[in-house]
């Protein structure tokens, strides 16, 4: 099956395509420019694959957690493309995608993902690889104060390989990761989402209008400012 994958949930903007057993991808760190870069990147990978959108079997998108604005931009583009080509869509977790990168690129089969969620919090989840080579969540994705993360994972045998921006942002997390240096994998890629999302796509995909974000934090940031709780 042939798929397009799109992600704009973090500072990175990423697009990948699998068409006739070939893969092409575009990746760019472009904070604040996702709305300008995403469609040109989609157009680029379609041209590289010599493929039309209508020749695909579905679209895979980054559903978060991450930037509220970025997630919504990615889903908006996904919905527009999916509507136009009458394709279904499937969301993939930002955290799971980074864990998948750690397995695919580093051979790490136990991974903790931690993204800086701002407001002195992190989005985090623990993953282990399954028999299909796909990283699966073994805890709930959650948002926590950094000093509470060790307690959240107290039932696990740690440390594990760390990915994401949270490790550099909050020293309270350091002892939970096995890699001594700064994580090499900071942001998700659409290629990793492609790997995850194409497995059982038909069973897990939805019509374009039902493509939804997964914010984890369900309270918009401004509501937590002083006097606005």
C-alpha positions as CSV (number, residue, x, y, z in Angstrom):
1,X,0.0,0.0,0.0
2,X,1.1,3.6,-0.7
3,X,1.0,6.3,1.9
4,X,1.8,10.0,2.6
5,X,2.9,11.0,6.2
6,X,2.7,14.5,7.5
7,X,3.9,16.0,10.8
8,X,4.0,19.6,12.2
9,X,3.6,18.8,15.9
10,X,6.9,20.2,17.1
11,X,9.5,22.7,15.8
12,X,10.2,20.3,13.0
13,X,8.2,20.1,9.8
14,X,8.3,16.6,8.2
15,X,6.8,14.8,5.2
16,X,7.4,11.3,3.8
17,X,5.9,9.2,1.1
18,X,6.0,5.5,0.4
19,X,5.0,4.7,-3.2
20,X,5.7,1.5,-5.2
21,X,8.2,0.4,-2.5
22,X,10.2,3.6,-2.7
23,X,10.4,6.2,0.0
24,X,11.1,9.9,-0.2
25,X,11.1,12.5,2.6
26,X,11.6,16.1,3.5
27,X,12.5,17.4,7.0
28,X,13.1,20.9,8.1
29,X,13.5,22.7,11.5
30,X,11.2,25.7,10.9
31,X,9.6,27.1,14.1
32,X,6.7,29.4,13.3
33,X,6.8,28.5,9.6
34,X,4.8,25.2,9.4
35,X,1.9,26.8,7.6
36,X,4.2,28.1,4.9
37,X,6.4,25.0,4.5
38,X,4.1,22.0,4.8
39,X,2.3,22.0,1.5
40,X,5.4,22.8,-0.6
41,X,7.1,19.8,1.1
42,X,4.1,17.6,0.3
43,X,4.3,18.7,-3.3
44,X,8.1,18.0,-3.3
45,X,7.8,14.4,-2.2
46,X,4.9,13.7,-4.6
47,X,7.1,14.9,-7.4
48,X,10.1,12.9,-6.2
49,X,7.9,9.8,-6.2
50,X,6.3,10.7,-9.5
51,X,3.0,10.2,-7.8
52,X,-0.4,11.8,-7.6
53,X,-2.3,12.1,-4.3
54,X,-5.2,10.0,-5.7
55,X,-2.8,7.1,-6.3
56,X,-2.2,6.8,-2.6
57,X,-4.1,4.5,-0.1
58,X,-4.2,6.9,2.8
59,X,-2.5,9.7,4.8
60,X,-0.8,9.3,8.1
61,X,-0.5,12.4,10.4
62,X,1.2,13.5,13.6
63,X,-1.6,13.7,16.1
64,X,0.5,15.1,19.0
65,X,1.2,15.8,21.8
66,X,3.1,18.9,20.9
67,X,2.5,22.4,19.9
68,X,-1.2,23.2,19.8
69,X,-0.8,25.3,16.7
70,X,1.5,22.9,14.9
71,X,-0.7,19.9,15.6
72,X,-3.7,21.7,14.2
73,X,-1.8,22.9,11.1
74,X,-0.8,19.3,10.4
75,X,-4.3,18.0,10.8
76,X,-5.8,20.8,8.8
77,X,-3.5,20.0,5.9
78,X,-4.2,16.3,6.3
79,X,-7.9,16.8,6.2
80,X,-7.7,19.1,3.1
81,X,-5.6,16.6,1.2
82,X,-7.6,13.6,2.3
83,X,-10.9,15.3,1.4
84,X,-9.6,16.2,-2.1
85,X,-8.4,12.7,-2.8
86,X,-11.1,10.8,-0.9
87,X,-8.6,9.1,1.4
88,X,-8.8,8.0,4.9
89,X,-6.3,9.2,7.6
90,X,-4.6,7.7,10.6
91,X,-3.0,9.6,13.5
92,X,0.3,8.6,15.1
93,X,1.7,9.8,18.4
94,X,4.6,12.2,18.4
95,X,6.1,10.3,21.3
96,X,5.7,7.0,19.6
97,X,7.3,8.3,16.4
98,X,10.5,9.3,18.3
99,X,10.6,5.9,20.1
100,X,10.3,4.3,16.7
101,X,13.3,6.3,15.4
102,X,15.3,5.1,18.4
103,X,14.6,1.5,17.5
104,X,15.1,1.9,13.7
105,X,18.2,4.1,13.9
106,X,19.8,3.0,17.2
107,X,18.5,-0.5,17.8
108,X,17.0,0.7,21.2
109,X,14.0,-1.5,22.2
110,X,13.1,0.3,25.5
111,X,12.6,4.0,25.2
112,X,11.3,6.9,27.3
113,X,10.1,9.9,25.2
114,X,10.0,13.3,26.9
115,X,9.0,16.5,25.1
116,X,9.3,19.9,26.7
117,X,5.6,20.9,27.1
118,X,6.4,24.4,28.3
119,X,5.0,25.8,31.6
120,X,7.6,23.6,33.4
121,X,6.0,20.3,32.3
122,X,6.9,17.4,30.0
123,X,4.9,15.1,27.7
124,X,6.1,11.7,28.3
125,X,5.6,8.0,27.7
126,X,7.5,4.7,27.9
127,X,7.7,2.3,24.9
128,X,8.9,-1.2,24.2
129,X,9.2,-2.9,20.8
130,X,6.7,-5.6,19.7
131,X,7.2,-8.7,17.5
132,X,6.5,-6.6,14.4
133,X,9.3,-4.1,15.1
134,X,6.9,-1.4,16.2
135,X,7.4,0.6,19.4
136,X,4.3,0.3,21.6
137,X,3.3,2.4,24.6
138,X,3.5,0.6,28.0
139,X,2.3,3.5,30.0
140,X,-0.3,6.2,29.3
141,X,0.9,9.3,27.5
142,X,0.8,12.1,30.1
143,X,1.9,15.6,31.0
144,X,3.8,16.0,34.3
145,X,6.0,18.3,36.2
146,X,9.6,17.0,35.7
147,X,10.0,16.2,39.4
148,X,7.1,13.8,39.2
149,X,8.2,11.8,36.2
150,X,10.5,9.4,38.2
151,X,7.5,8.6,40.5
152,X,5.3,8.0,37.5
153,X,7.8,5.4,36.2
154,X,8.7,3.9,39.5
155,X,7.2,0.5,38.6
156,X,9.5,0.1,35.6
157,X,13.1,-1.2,35.4
158,X,15.0,1.9,34.4
159,X,17.0,3.7,33.0
160,X,15.9,3.4,29.3
161,X,17.0,5.2,26.2
162,X,15.8,8.8,26.2
163,X,14.5,10.8,23.2
164,X,12.9,14.3,23.0
165,X,13.6,17.8,24.1
166,X,12.5,17.3,27.7
167,X,15.9,15.9,28.8
168,X,17.8,19.0,28.0
169,X,15.2,21.3,29.4
170,X,14.8,19.6,32.8
171,X,17.7,18.1,34.8
172,X,15.3,16.3,37.1
173,X,14.8,13.7,34.3
174,X,18.5,12.9,33.8
175,X,18.7,9.7,35.9
176,X,15.9,8.0,34.0
177,X,17.8,7.8,30.7
178,X,20.6,5.4,29.8
179,X,22.2,7.6,27.1
180,X,24.7,9.8,28.9
181,X,24.9,12.5,26.4
182,X,22.2,14.9,25.1
183,X,19.6,12.9,23.1
184,X,20.3,12.6,19.4
185,X,16.6,12.3,18.6
186,X,14.9,15.5,19.6
187,X,11.9,15.7,17.2
188,X,9.7,13.2,15.4
189,X,10.0,12.4,11.7
190,X,7.2,11.6,9.2
191,X,9.3,8.6,8.1
192,X,8.9,7.0,11.6
193,X,5.2,7.8,11.5
194,X,5.0,6.1,8.1
195,X,6.6,3.0,9.6
196,X,4.0,2.9,12.4
197,X,0.9,4.1,10.6
198,X,1.0,1.7,7.6
199,X,0.6,-1.3,10.0
200,X,-3.1,-2.2,10.1
201,X,-3.9,1.1,8.5
202,X,-7.4,0.0,7.4
203,X,-8.4,-1.0,10.9
204,X,-7.1,2.2,12.5
205,X,-7.9,4.9,10.0
206,X,-10.8,7.2,9.9
207,X,-12.6,9.4,7.3
208,X,-10.9,12.8,6.9
209,X,-13.5,14.7,9.0
210,X,-12.8,12.5,12.0
211,X,-9.0,13.1,12.1
212,X,-8.4,14.4,15.6
213,X,-5.5,15.7,17.6
214,X,-4.3,14.2,20.9
215,X,-3.2,17.1,23.0
216,X,-2.8,15.1,26.3
217,X,-2.9,18.5,28.1
218,X,-6.6,19.4,27.6
219,X,-6.3,22.9,29.0
220,X,-5.2,25.7,26.7
221,X,-2.0,27.4,27.9
222,X,-3.4,30.8,28.6
223,X,-5.9,29.4,31.1
224,X,-3.1,28.5,33.4
225,X,-1.7,32.1,33.6
226,X,-2.1,33.8,36.9
227,X,-5.7,34.9,37.5
228,X,-7.0,32.7,34.7
229,X,-7.2,29.2,36.3
